[in-house]
Amino acid sequence: METRVAVMGIIVECTDSVEQLNSILHDFGNYIIGRMGIPYREKKVNIISIAVDAPQDTISSLSGKIGKLEGVSVKTAYSNLITQS
């Protein structure tokens, strides 16, 4: 199976979606390399970056599920590194 390394940038503007977001990230936990969250209290948003190593379809699925959450935006940047797992 081929995997890619990617970084997902997530902006959370609606705190009501945080529990759902954490549940989704937990479900994909086997693929997550690392996670960093920054609360930006002055603007009332949370900024999260997720590094993943997963098959292309899995990364797309994760991004799609996150993007459907109310008040949550996600963008994904892919590396050109493709490896066999």
Residue pairs with C-beta under 8 A, 6 or more apart in sequence:
1 55
1 84
1 85
2 55
2 56
2 82
2 83
2 84
2 85
3 53
3 54
3 55
3 82
3 83
3 84
3 85
4 53
4 54
4 55
4 56
4 59
4 78
4 79
4 81
4 82
4 83
5 33
5 51
5 52
5 53
5 78
5 79
5 81
6 51
6 52
6 53
6 54
6 59
6 76
6 77
6 78
6 79
7 49
7 50
7 51
7 52
7 76
7 77
8 49
8 50
8 52
8 59
8 62
8 63
8 66
8 74
8 75
8 76
8 77
9 47
9 48
9 49
9 74
9 75
9 76
9 77
10 21
10 47
10 48
10 49
10 50
10 66
10 72
10 73
10 74
11 45
11 46
11 47
11 48
11 72
11 73
11 74
12 18
12 21
12 45
12 46
12 47
12 48
12 71
12 72
13 44
13 45
13 71
13 72
13 73
14 69
14 70
14 71
14 72
15 46
15 71
16 70
16 71
17 69
17 70
17 71
17 72
18 46
20 69
21 48
21 66
21 69
21 72
24 62
24 65
24 66
24 69
25 32
25 35
25 50
28 52
28 54
28 58
28 62
31 52
31 53
31 54
31 58
31 59
31 62
32 50
32 51
32 52
33 51
33 52
33 53
34 50
34 51
35 48
35 49
35 50
35 51
36 48
36 49
37 46
37 47
37 48
38 46
38 47
38 48
39 46
39 47
40 46
40 47
52 59
52 62
53 83
54 62
59 76
59 78
63 74
63 76
66 72
66 74
67 73
67 74
